[in-house]
Amino acid sequence: MKTPFLKLTTFSSLLLAPTFALAHPGHESTAFSSGLTHPVTGIDHLIMLLAFGLLVGCLSATKAQKIGLVAGALAMLMVGLLIGSTFGLATGVETAIVASLFVVSAAIWHAFSASQKMVKLAVGLCIGMMFFHGYAHGVEAEGTLGQFSLGMALGATADDTGHSNW
């Protein structure tokens, strides 16, 4: 059983490791492995996914409903990825990604004292902000887009569901 101290120590160690810069294209030999490692090697990805998992965990909902929310977030991520790979870099995407980190941080700050209605609103906002993360992934995706997106979806799901207390 993992203690909160062990989780914090592991997370802090990962933040300090130089590998988080590997979230950019060109660090893996295959599209699948690049997509698989992408969500867990970048600090912005980790913040968004861990925070989203925490918010979903704060909801008074059934496990099936929580899985549905995670599926919705992945769907939004994939829509963004597809549009990003089609249209390329757009002005403001990076700003929206940074804004999403502030949104999710503010949501967590209030999640433990807010009503369930506010937590649901926060989860909905986070799902909407996932579009911009997906868009940026689509712009930088390498190789076969299908393999990259499958790897990314698996990596994001493992990161999100592995850290929330459902």
N, C-alpha and C positions, 0 to 999 in steps of 0.2 A: 504494500500500500504506500502510495506516495504522500509525503507530508507536504504542507504548504511551503515549508522552508526548502525542501528539495526541489519543488516546482519552481520557486523563485530563483534558486541558485542555478538551476538548469537554464531557465529563461535568460537570466542575466549573463550567463556564460555565452549563450548563443548570440546575444546582442553585442558582446565584446569581440567575438570571433570575426576575423576578416572575411569569412566566407559570405557574409551577407551581401557583399558587393557582387556576388555571382548571380544575382537576380536579373542581370542584364543578359541579352542574347550573346551566344557564342561560347558559352561555358560547357556545353555538353555535346556529345557526338551525335545524339539522335534527338529527333523532335519530341518523342515520348518522354525520355529522361529529362530533357530540358523543361518540358511542361510540368513534369512531376515535381521537380525541385524548385521551380519558380515561386510557388506560393509560400514556401517555408524558408527561403533564403534571403528575402528582402524585408527590411524592417517595416516598411509601409504595409506589406502583405501580412506580416505577422500581427501587427497592431490591429488591422481591420478584421482579420479572421478570428483572432482570440477575443477581441471585444464583441464581435457579433455573436460568437458562441456563448459568451457570458450573458449577453442581453437575452438571447433565446432561452438560456437556462433560468433566467429570472422570471420568465413568463409562467403564469398559471395556465398551462395547456397540457394536453395529452402528448405522449411521446410521438404519436403519428402527426399531430399538428406541428410539433417542433421540427420533425423531419421534413414536413412540407415547407416550412419556412426556409430551411437550409437548401432544399431543392429549388425554391424560388430564387434564393440568392445566387445559386449556381446557374440557374437559367438566365438571370439578369447578367451575370458575368459572361456567359457564353454569347448572349446577344451583343453585348459590347465588344467582345472579341471578334465576332464575325463582322460587325460594322467597322471596327478599327482596322481589320485586315483588308477590308474592301476600300476604305476611303483614306487610310493613312493618317499621319499626325494632324491633329486639329488644334487650333489655338485654344488654350484654356483647359485642356485635359489635365495637365499636371497640376494646375491650380485647383481643379475640381477634386483631384485625388488628395491633395493636402487638406482641402476643405472637408472631405469625407472623414479624415482622421480627427479633425476637430469635432465634427458632428458625433462620431461614435464615442469620442472621449467625453463629451458633454453628456451624452446619453448614459454612459456608465456612471458618471458622477451622480446623476439623479435616479438611476435605476433602483437603488435600494430604498429610496424614500418616496418614489413616485407611485402614482396609482398604476394599476395594470393598463389602463387606457393610455397613459403616457409611455409606458414601456413598449406597448404595441406600436405606437406612433414612431418611437425611436427605432424599433426593428424594421418598420416599413421604410423609414428614411435611409437606413443602412442598406437595405435591399436596393433601393433606388440608386444609391451612391456606388453600388457594386458595378453598375454600368460603366462608370469612368475607369475603374480598375481594369475591367475586361477590355475596354477600348484600347487602353495603353498596352495591354498584353497582345492584342491583335496587331497593333502596329509593329511590335518587336518580335512577333512569333517567327520562328525559323522552321524550315523544312516543311513537312506535311502538316497542314493546319489541323487536320483531324487527329493525328497522333499527338500533336502539341496540346490541343484542347482536352483530349481524353486524359493525358498525363496531368494537366493542370487541374482538371476537375477532381481527379483522385487525390492529388496532393492537397488541394484546398479542403476537401471533405475530411481527409484524415487529420488535418491540422485543426479544423473547426470542431469536429465531433470528438476528437481525442482530448480536448482541453475543457470542454464544457461538462458540467455536472448534471447530466440528464438522468 
